[in-house]
Amino acid sequence: MRFFNTYSRELEEFEPRDPAARPIRIYTCGPTVYSRAHIGNFRAYIFEDLLQRHLELRGYNVHRVMNITDVDDKTIRGAREAKVPLAKFTEQFKQAFFEDVETLRIKRADEFPAATDQRFTDRMIEMIGALVARGLAYQAEDKSVYFRINKFTDYGKLAHFDLTELRSTGRVKHDEYDKEHIGDFALWKAWDEEDGDVKWDSPWGPGRPGWHIECSAMSTALLGDQIDIHCGGVDNIFPHHEAEIAQSEGVTGKKFVRYWLHCAHLLVDGQKMAKSLGNFYTVSDVLAKGYTGRELRYALLRVHYRVPLNFTWDGMNEARESLGRIDEWLARLEEVAQKGNVQRSTPNAQRPTAAFEEALDDDLNISAALGFLFETIRKTNRAVDENKLDAASASAWLDWWKRINTVLDIEAEVEIIVPSEVAQLAKDRENARREKNWKRSDDLREQISTLGWEVRDTKDGPKLTRRGAA
Ligand SMILES: [Zn+2]
């Protein structure tokens, strides 16, 4: 297996740090919960999901951490404007994030640490203290603590640029005269009145941690000093990931990350997504247009992660068509596998090979892997048409599908067929509830239950599930 490492700018053979003893440790930068995440964010999360699932398919045990940034300038401003406490303000967007994760069938990380968790703020303060003690950080006149980038010789290596270039970025804020170097970044931001009651005590006075130290603290606290793979979007390379390296290695003296993997941008109609251009979409915006989570997952998954993905509504329709072809193919295979009465299989038998997995071994080349899938669909469909696919081959392809679908996770949800008697009782119960006839409503629930079904009232109306089913 090989991956393109942003640090070396080369494809490298994947060698876990500790293959025998421990799971693969992956850290992925998560959302800042000040609004709903957009589909560009989810492209990166789906790429990370693909990475984890492929490693698991290949027999690795994965332990993945994704942080939730629930304190920063944007969340504080949002809470202030909404006139609610910070935690209350961010909670709604955390919930929305997890809903979207579920809609897109993204495997949940093993841990979702939040920046405001005392355990991690303590760790951040501890790390900043160590950096100050080593001369790698200093407190400026504005009371904030900054990382001294000139003291960290590898600074700029991930982004592949020279410190002198930092002078020309033009991003000079009015308060930056306090810093020794324009590129020095904040580890600890001193409290000011705009922060309201959002503050923690520290050896440098009240304030809050910077964004970068958050990820260094959480990754080292939860995954140890050295991790196997660190992911994010290309936007994160500089300054965020560059800063993470400086902080983590500055404290531990060990190489922080073995492989840095970054996902390219998502464009919408060929342009960068921006609220001002009216091309800014969240997952719920896409669902509101009548598409499903599965269709969006497929649309965001199907392009190689290092290639910019152009999101269009035509592309969504193509995703729907491709999934339709898969659904139809699976139904045909099921039919052949069950019948088992076909005379002979074709020569060179069209039995599954490892081509799909091998394409993913090559820096997660999903385009090639899907190319192989659709080539397979074409060939086996033809064999079925010509009555040349035997039941054993059809079963073998279905087994193959089950295996690769642990990575893709794009199969249609099985429709639950509710018996008409149960459906009628549920309808009667709805009417009883509308009339506030709770006694009758309860009786009907009992009757539904006796028939082996359970009715749950959700915000989308009553849902029927088989009793005892998940
Ligand atoms: Zn991060």
Boltz pocket constraint, residues with backbone or C-beta under 6 A from the ligand:
constraints:
  - pocket:
      binder: B
      contacts: [[A, 28], [A, 29], [A, 30], [A, 211], [A, 212], [A, 215], [A, 240]]
      max_distance: 6.0
